[in-house]
Amino acid sequence: MAVEIPDQLKELAAQVKDGCARMETVRTLLSWFGFERRTYYKVRQVRKALNKLKLKTEPDFNEGWIDGSVTFISKTKAAAPADSPSTEGMEATDSTEAAQPAAPIAVPAKATEDPTSRIGRLAAANRPPLCVVPDASVAEAITLMLQHDYSQLPVMTSEREVKGMFSWKSLGSRLALGKECGKVRDFMEPAAEISADASLFEAIQQIVEHECVLVRDSTKRVSGIITTADLGLQFAQLGEPFLLSGQIETHLRSLIADKYTKDELAAARDPADSGREIEDVADLTLGEYVMLLENPKHWAKLAIRVDRKTFIEELKRVVRIRNDVMHFDPDGIGPEDLERLRKFARFLSELQKKLN
């Protein structure tokens, strides 16, 4: 299949070839292809287009925050090794010894995608936190936390220099010991930090233990702060599609159960997985339910007054969304896809009630 390259990307490639530096957000790059998020297949399509134009992005467009910026550079552009001896002032005694121009070094495309969910892909990791300086008054820090509904404030002297963390907990523990309110430096505790490249799942324990962590980007700048509340919100956003997908599969199994023979169920099995044993409907995947019900004779066995074509088309859309959901992408799924899952789950639930 031919790679479709957006006009915006072709224009950008021409500018890079002429030596112009170009930066765009990941979201902008995706929008040129009509995409809103980074699923496996969408990332592959974008990467194919970049490879076709001999371009790459730094950092890789699939690794950072979706609203973060990436720089487009030529894949064939290679810097001379730092330890290469200089030829300036040297006279070649033989034409075969004369320095030959180095051939461009092509940078190979990524063989595999990084499957790790990085902290840096969370929105909270890319919002520089509100902070106070060590000599700020406790009253000022309290006012800021009340005003913004925060539980803590980083104590910093610059975007890279962290002195500690001021929080309701650190304040309360010292007031309980009779300490007089003074400067923030007298009420702060050590701040927990983590790299934006850290795995989201490896960082969970650290976030829970410290209640919040500061995130440092590749330049060591504090790029954001992640709290247990942020973590809970992130997993809630990712968790609902998982739960809805499971609910849809459960309803379909109930709808299909006891209606087909083992041979009929086995016939719907993915040909690429012919060695898998099929005993009952629970052994089929959601995609295989589509293959089963696409057969008009099989559909008739359901004995429901629902249009088969409309039902199957919607189920296929749900299968596509479910496949994206299973990648557990921190970008999440789009609001339209989430609403589609909700509606189809409600539809199956109501259908189930009427059949019982």
TAFEN-V176623 format. One record per residue. N is the residue number from 1. RES is the residue in three letters. SS is DSSP state (@ for helix, = for strand, . for the rest). BURIAL is # if it has 24 or more other ideal C-beta (glycine too) atoms within 12 Angstrom, else .. D_LAST is the distance of its C-alpha to the last C-alpha in Angstrom with 2 decimals. Layout:
n = <N | N>
res = <RES | RES>
ss = <SS | SS>
burial = <BURIAL | BURIAL>
d_last = <D_LAST | D_LAST>
This chain:
n = <1 | 2 | 3 | 4 | 5 | 6 | 7 | 8 | 9 | 10 | 11 | 12 | 13 | 14 | 15 | 16 | 17 | 18 | 19 | 20 | 21 | 22 | 23 | 24 | 25 | 26 | 27 | 28 | 29 | 30 | 31 | 32 | 33 | 34 | 35 | 36 | 37 | 38 | 39 | 40 | 41 | 42 | 43 | 44 | 45 | 46 | 47 | 48 | 49 | 50 | 51 | 52 | 53 | 54 | 55 | 56 | 57 | 58 | 59 | 60 | 61 | 62 | 63 | 64 | 65 | 66 | 67 | 68 | 69 | 70 | 71 | 72 | 73 | 74 | 75 | 76 | 77 | 78 | 79 | 80 | 81 | 82 | 83 | 84 | 85 | 86 | 87 | 88 | 89 | 90 | 91 | 92 | 93 | 94 | 95 | 96 | 97 | 98 | 99 | 100 | 101 | 102 | 103 | 104 | 105 | 106 | 107 | 108 | 109 | 110 | 111 | 112 | 113 | 114 | 115 | 116 | 117 | 118 | 119 | 120 | 121 | 122 | 123 | 124 | 125 | 126 | 127 | 128 | 129 | 130 | 131 | 132 | 133 | 134 | 135 | 136 | 137 | 138 | 139 | 140 | 141 | 142 | 143 | 144 | 145 | 146 | 147 | 148 | 149 | 150 | 151 | 152 | 153 | 154 | 155 | 156 | 157 | 158 | 159 | 160 | 161 | 162 | 163 | 164 | 165 | 166 | 167 | 168 | 169 | 170 | 171 | 172 | 173 | 174 | 175 | 176 | 177 | 178 | 179 | 180 | 181 | 182 | 183 | 184 | 185 | 186 | 187 | 188 | 189 | 190 | 191 | 192 | 193 | 194 | 195 | 196 | 197 | 198 | 199 | 200 | 201 | 202 | 203 | 204 | 205 | 206 | 207 | 208 | 209 | 210 | 211 | 212 | 213 | 214 | 215 | 216 | 217 | 218 | 219 | 220 | 221 | 222 | 223 | 224 | 225 | 226 | 227 | 228 | 229 | 230 | 231 | 232 | 233 | 234 | 235 | 236 | 237 | 238 | 239 | 240 | 241 | 242 | 243 | 244 | 245 | 246 | 247 | 248 | 249 | 250 | 251 | 252 | 253 | 254 | 255 | 256 | 257 | 258 | 259 | 260 | 261 | 262 | 263 | 264 | 265 | 266 | 267 | 268 | 269 | 270 | 271 | 272 | 273 | 274 | 275 | 276 | 277 | 278 | 279 | 280 | 281 | 282 | 283 | 284 | 285 | 286 | 287 | 288 | 289 | 290 | 291 | 292 | 293 | 294 | 295 | 296 | 297 | 298 | 299 | 300 | 301 | 302 | 303 | 304 | 305 | 306 | 307 | 308 | 309 | 310 | 311 | 312 | 313 | 314 | 315 | 316 | 317 | 318 | 319 | 320 | 321 | 322 | 323 | 324 | 325 | 326 | 327 | 328 | 329 | 330 | 331 | 332 | 333 | 334 | 335 | 336 | 337 | 338 | 339 | 340 | 341 | 342 | 343 | 344 | 345 | 346 | 347 | 348 | 349 | 350 | 351 | 352 | 353 | 354 | 355 | 356>
res = <MET | ALA | VAL | GLU | ILE | PRO | ASP | GLN | LEU | LYS | GLU | LEU | ALA | ALA | GLN | VAL | LYS | ASP | GLY | CYS | ALA | ARG | MET | GLU | THR | VAL | ARG | THR | LEU | LEU | SER | TRP | PHE | GLY | PHE | GLU | ARG | ARG | THR | TYR | TYR | LYS | VAL | ARG | GLN | VAL | ARG | LYS | ALA | LEU | ASN | LYS | LEU | LYS | LEU | LYS | THR | GLU | PRO | ASP | PHE | ASN | GLU | GLY | TRP | ILE | ASP | GLY | SER | VAL | THR | PHE | ILE | SER | LYS | THR | LYS | ALA | ALA | ALA | PRO | ALA | ASP | SER | PRO | SER | THR | GLU | GLY | MET | GLU | ALA | THR | ASP | SER | THR | GLU | ALA | ALA | GLN | PRO | ALA | ALA | PRO | ILE | ALA | VAL | PRO | ALA | LYS | ALA | THR | GLU | ASP | PRO | THR | SER | ARG | ILE | GLY | ARG | LEU | ALA | ALA | ALA | ASN | ARG | PRO | PRO | LEU | CYS | VAL | VAL | PRO | ASP | ALA | SER | VAL | ALA | GLU | ALA | ILE | THR | LEU | MET | LEU | GLN | HIS | ASP | TYR | SER | GLN | LEU | PRO | VAL | MET | THR | SER | GLU | ARG | GLU | VAL | LYS | GLY | MET | PHE | SER | TRP | LYS | SER | LEU | GLY | SER | ARG | LEU | ALA | LEU | GLY | LYS | GLU | CYS | GLY | LYS | VAL | ARG | ASP | PHE | MET | GLU | PRO | ALA | ALA | GLU | ILE | SER | ALA | ASP | ALA | SER | LEU | PHE | GLU | ALA | ILE | GLN | GLN | ILE | VAL | GLU | HIS | GLU | CYS | VAL | LEU | VAL | ARG | ASP | SER | THR | LYS | ARG | VAL | SER | GLY | ILE | ILE | THR | THR | ALA | ASP | LEU | GLY | LEU | GLN | PHE | ALA | GLN | LEU | GLY | GLU | PRO | PHE | LEU | LEU | SER | GLY | GLN | ILE | GLU | THR | HIS | LEU | ARG | SER | LEU | ILE | ALA | ASP | LYS | TYR | THR | LYS | ASP | GLU | LEU | ALA | ALA | ALA | ARG | ASP | PRO | ALA | ASP | SER | GLY | ARG | GLU | ILE | GLU | ASP | VAL | ALA | ASP | LEU | THR | LEU | GLY | GLU | TYR | VAL | MET | LEU | LEU | GLU | ASN | PRO | LYS | HIS | TRP | ALA | LYS | LEU | ALA | ILE | ARG | VAL | ASP | ARG | LYS | THR | PHE | ILE | GLU | GLU | LEU | LYS | ARG | VAL | VAL | ARG | ILE | ARG | ASN | ASP | VAL | MET | HIS | PHE | ASP | PRO | ASP | GLY | ILE | GLY | PRO | GLU | ASP | LEU | GLU | ARG | LEU | ARG | LYS | PHE | ALA | ARG | PHE | LEU | SER | GLU | LEU | GLN | LYS | LYS | LEU | ASN>
ss = <. | . | . | . | . | . | @ | @ | @ | @ | @ | @ | @ | @ | @ | @ | @ | . | . | . | . | = | = | = | = | @ | @ | @ | @ | @ | @ | @ | . | . | . | . | . | . | . | @ | @ | @ | @ | @ | @ | @ | @ | @ | @ | @ | @ | @ | . | . | = | = | = | = | . | . | . | . | . | . | . | . | . | . | = | = | = | = | = | = | . | . | . | . | . | . | . | . | . | . | . | . | . | . | . | . | . | . | . | . | @ | @ | @ | . | . | . | . | . | . | . | . | . | . | . | . | . | . | . | . | . | . | . | . | = | @ | @ | @ | . | @ | @ | @ | @ | . | . | . | . | = | = | . | . | . | . | = | @ | @ | @ | @ | @ | @ | @ | @ | @ | @ | @ | . | . | . | = | = | = | = | = | . | . | . | . | . | = | = | = | = | = | = | @ | @ | @ | @ | @ | @ | @ | @ | . | . | . | . | . | . | . | = | @ | @ | @ | . | . | = | . | . | . | = | = | = | . | . | . | = | @ | @ | @ | @ | @ | @ | @ | @ | @ | @ | @ | . | = | = | = | = | = | . | . | . | . | . | = | = | = | = | = | = | @ | @ | @ | @ | @ | @ | @ | @ | @ | @ | @ | @ | @ | @ | @ | @ | @ | @ | @ | @ | @ | @ | @ | @ | @ | @ | @ | @ | @ | . | . | . | . | . | @ | @ | @ | @ | @ | @ | . | . | . | @ | @ | @ | . | . | . | . | . | . | . | @ | @ | @ | . | . | @ | @ | @ | @ | @ | @ | @ | @ | . | . | @ | @ | @ | @ | @ | . | . | . | . | . | . | . | @ | @ | @ | @ | @ | @ | @ | @ | @ | @ | @ | @ | @ | @ | @ | @ | @ | @ | . | . | . | . | . | . | . | . | . | @ | @ | @ | @ | @ | @ | @ | @ | @ | @ | @ | @ | @ | @ | @ | @ | @ | @ | @ | @ | @ | .>
burial = <. | . | . | . | # | # | . | . | # | . | . | # | # | . | . | # | . | . | . | . | . | # | . | # | . | # | . | # | # | # | . | # | # | . | # | # | # | # | # | # | . | # | # | . | # | # | # | . | # | # | # | . | # | # | # | # | # | # | # | # | # | # | # | # | # | # | # | # | . | # | # | # | # | # | # | . | . | . | . | . | . | . | . | . | . | . | . | . | . | . | . | . | . | . | . | . | . | . | . | . | . | . | . | . | . | . | . | . | . | . | . | . | . | . | . | . | # | # | # | # | # | # | # | # | # | # | . | . | # | # | # | # | # | # | . | # | . | # | . | # | # | # | . | # | # | . | . | . | . | # | # | # | # | # | # | # | . | . | . | . | . | # | # | # | # | # | # | # | . | # | # | . | . | # | . | . | . | . | . | . | . | . | # | # | # | # | # | # | # | . | # | # | # | # | # | # | # | # | . | # | . | . | # | # | . | # | # | . | . | # | # | # | # | # | # | # | # | . | . | . | . | # | # | # | # | # | # | # | . | # | # | . | . | # | # | . | # | # | . | # | # | # | . | # | # | . | # | # | # | . | # | # | # | . | # | # | . | . | # | # | . | . | . | # | # | # | . | # | # | . | . | . | . | . | . | . | . | # | . | . | # | . | . | # | # | # | # | # | # | # | # | # | # | . | . | . | . | # | # | . | . | # | . | . | . | . | . | . | . | . | # | # | . | # | # | . | # | # | # | # | # | # | # | # | # | . | # | # | # | # | # | # | # | # | . | . | # | # | . | # | # | # | . | # | # | . | # | # | . | . | . | . | . | . | . | .>
d_last = <47.17 | 49.75 | 49.57 | 49.17 | 51.53 | 51.31 | 54.59 | 54.70 | 54.72 | 57.41 | 59.53 | 59.07 | 60.10 | 63.26 | 64.13 | 63.68 | 65.85 | 68.54 | 68.49 | 66.50 | 64.12 | 60.61 | 57.94 | 54.46 | 51.29 | 48.53 | 46.28 | 48.94 | 49.20 | 45.46 | 45.52 | 48.10 | 45.48 | 42.79 | 41.05 | 39.92 | 39.39 | 40.47 | 37.92 | 39.29 | 39.60 | 41.03 | 43.59 | 44.58 | 45.16 | 47.31 | 49.23 | 49.98 | 51.39 | 53.51 | 54.79 | 55.68 | 57.79 | 59.19 | 57.84 | 56.25 | 55.35 | 56.62 | 54.59 | 51.97 | 49.50 | 46.53 | 47.78 | 48.50 | 46.89 | 45.40 | 47.80 | 50.72 | 53.63 | 54.65 | 57.99 | 58.23 | 60.99 | 62.25 | 61.30 | 64.78 | 66.57 | 67.99 | 70.40 | 73.54 | 73.45 | 74.97 | 77.36 | 78.64 | 82.47 | 84.00 | 86.12 | 88.00 | 91.73 | 91.46 | 93.29 | 91.96 | 94.71 | 92.86 | 90.48 | 88.07 | 88.03 | 87.27 | 83.95 | 81.33 | 78.56 | 75.37 | 72.52 | 69.43 | 67.00 | 63.54 | 60.77 | 58.02 | 54.47 | 52.13 | 51.06 | 47.91 | 46.03 | 46.25 | 42.79 | 43.73 | 42.24 | 45.42 | 45.99 | 47.95 | 44.89 | 43.58 | 44.63 | 45.93 | 48.29 | 49.95 | 50.69 | 54.14 | 53.84 | 55.69 | 58.46 | 61.57 | 64.98 | 66.29 | 68.83 | 66.34 | 66.19 | 63.32 | 62.95 | 62.42 | 59.75 | 57.92 | 58.08 | 56.61 | 53.72 | 52.95 | 53.34 | 50.94 | 48.62 | 49.66 | 49.90 | 52.70 | 55.40 | 57.18 | 60.94 | 62.65 | 66.04 | 64.96 | 61.91 | 62.68 | 64.36 | 62.00 | 63.58 | 60.60 | 57.59 | 57.79 | 54.73 | 53.80 | 53.79 | 57.27 | 58.56 | 57.20 | 58.45 | 61.97 | 62.07 | 61.10 | 64.24 | 66.37 | 66.90 | 68.16 | 66.39 | 68.37 | 67.54 | 64.26 | 66.00 | 66.38 | 62.64 | 61.07 | 59.64 | 59.49 | 56.94 | 54.54 | 54.62 | 52.73 | 53.32 | 51.15 | 50.95 | 49.33 | 45.88 | 43.19 | 41.71 | 45.16 | 45.93 | 42.96 | 44.79 | 47.93 | 46.18 | 44.41 | 47.68 | 49.83 | 47.25 | 48.61 | 50.59 | 52.93 | 52.45 | 55.52 | 55.54 | 57.73 | 60.77 | 60.29 | 59.53 | 56.98 | 54.29 | 51.57 | 50.11 | 46.69 | 45.39 | 42.48 | 40.90 | 41.29 | 39.79 | 36.75 | 36.27 | 36.68 | 34.06 | 31.63 | 32.15 | 31.70 | 28.88 | 26.32 | 26.15 | 25.73 | 22.81 | 21.11 | 21.80 | 20.28 | 17.10 | 16.91 | 17.59 | 14.94 | 12.17 | 13.92 | 14.22 | 10.55 | 10.29 | 13.42 | 13.28 | 14.36 | 14.96 | 18.65 | 21.80 | 24.02 | 26.51 | 24.17 | 23.12 | 26.80 | 27.85 | 26.05 | 28.06 | 30.68 | 33.95 | 35.86 | 34.02 | 34.29 | 35.26 | 31.93 | 30.05 | 26.46 | 24.63 | 20.98 | 18.97 | 19.97 | 23.54 | 23.15 | 24.06 | 22.47 | 25.23 | 24.52 | 20.92 | 22.79 | 25.07 | 22.31 | 20.42 | 23.75 | 24.27 | 23.25 | 22.61 | 20.23 | 18.43 | 18.08 | 16.11 | 13.14 | 12.95 | 12.14 | 14.66 | 16.03 | 19.69 | 20.30 | 23.65 | 22.65 | 19.69 | 22.06 | 24.87 | 22.96 | 21.69 | 25.36 | 26.47 | 24.08 | 25.50 | 28.98 | 28.35 | 26.78 | 29.92 | 32.08 | 30.22 | 30.85 | 34.58 | 34.38 | 36.91 | 38.45 | 38.60 | 34.84 | 32.76 | 33.49 | 31.80 | 30.44 | 28.80 | 27.35 | 25.92 | 24.46 | 22.60 | 21.33 | 20.15 | 18.41 | 16.65 | 15.53 | 14.51 | 12.29 | 10.80 | 10.14 | 8.85 | 6.30 | 5.32 | 5.59 | 3.80 | 0.00>
